[in-house]
Amino acid sequence: MATLPEKAACKLTVDILALAHDRGCEAELATLITELLAAGTLPDMAVMRARFSPDPATLPNITVLITPLEPTTTPSWPPSLREKPHDRI
């Protein structure tokens, strides 16, 4: 059976716990780790991150408009967003 030094084993454990939490894949991850350990191998974090990461094609495309820190004469956002809420009342 494969083993790791204590510090490396702790880091791997923390990485696995973080992955399980971040991706919400606790049960699937537990099954995979059980299979790996039964086969005498240790989990590879790069492989697990790739396996449990979302498909980039399914991620939404988000545009964020940021207000400039200094006043400008030509705003970079659409006119409908330039109005202040109190101007519409």
Contacts in CASP RR format, 6 or more apart in sequence:
PFRMAT RR
TARGET T0000
AUTHOR 0000-0000-0000
METHOD contacts of the structure
MODEL  1
MATLPEKAACKLTVDILALAHDRGCEAELATLITELLAAGTLPDMAVMRA
RFSPDPATLPNITVLITPLEPTTTPSWPPSLREKPHDRI
1 37 0 8 1.000
1 40 0 8 1.000
2 40 0 8 1.000
2 41 0 8 1.000
2 42 0 8 1.000
3 9 0 8 1.000
4 12 0 8 1.000
4 42 0 8 1.000
12 42 0 8 1.000
12 43 0 8 1.000
12 45 0 8 1.000
15 45 0 8 1.000
16 29 0 8 1.000
16 33 0 8 1.000
16 43 0 8 1.000
16 45 0 8 1.000
16 48 0 8 1.000
19 25 0 8 1.000
19 29 0 8 1.000
19 45 0 8 1.000
19 48 0 8 1.000
19 49 0 8 1.000
19 52 0 8 1.000
20 26 0 8 1.000
20 29 0 8 1.000
20 30 0 8 1.000
23 29 0 8 1.000
23 52 0 8 1.000
23 53 0 8 1.000
25 52 0 8 1.000
28 52 0 8 1.000
29 48 0 8 1.000
29 52 0 8 1.000
32 43 0 8 1.000
32 48 0 8 1.000
32 51 0 8 1.000
33 43 0 8 1.000
36 42 0 8 1.000
36 43 0 8 1.000
65 76 0 8 1.000
65 77 0 8 1.000
65 81 0 8 1.000
68 75 0 8 1.000
68 76 0 8 1.000
75 82 0 8 1.000
END
